[in-house]
Amino acid sequence: MKTRVLMFMIVVLLGVSGCVQNGYQGVKPEGYPAVKQAFDVTFGWKKTIGDHGMTLEGYARNNRYFIVQGLELRVSLVAVTGAEKSAETFYFTPQELREGEMAPFSVSLKVRPEVGDRLRFSSRYQAVEDSENSQIWVNSFEVTALD
């Protein structure tokens, strides 16, 4: 019995020490060249374009509210004509971002962008001010798909 407990403790300590050595790698905003800052939420991202589409990796930062709950980000690739060519929605975890906190996102669009295409970012969340006041916010902005 003592041997089993001792073995269990060794395994737990090895697991915990591995986590401590690697550490939590938080979001580093300086790694994302594109940034759109609003009064409430900042989005930063970088693009990777491949043969079959585009991947955007980035972060969201709560700039204003005590808590941002249920943050959703929809990214659409929009043609010059205004037609949506591809879109994906990302649901952030953790579900609650306190003021100043950041969370990463990754979105893969299945269509390769062309000259003149735009990226439309649409976000939706519940802004919590205190225990009695909250409201739903919906925001959007567009940027060129190709720099």
HELIX and SHEET records of a PDB file:
HELIX    1   1 LYS A    2  ASN A   22  1                                  21    
HELIX    2   2 PRO A   29  GLY A   31  5                                   3    
SHEET    1   A 4 ALA A  34  GLN A  37  0                                        
SHEET    2   A 4 VAL A  41  GLY A  50 -1                                        
SHEET    3   A 4 GLY A  53  ASN A  62 -1                                        
SHEET    4   A 4 MET A 102  LEU A 109 -1                                        
SHEET    1   B 3 GLU A  84  TYR A  91  0                                        
SHEET    2   B 3 ILE A  67  VAL A  78 -1                                        
SHEET    3   B 3 GLU A  96  ARG A  98 -1                                        
SHEET    1   C 4 GLU A  84  TYR A  91  0                                        
SHEET    2   C 4 ILE A  67  VAL A  78 -1                                        
SHEET    3   C 4 ARG A 118  VAL A 128 -1                                        
SHEET    4   C 4 SER A 134  THR A 144 -1                                        
END                                                                             
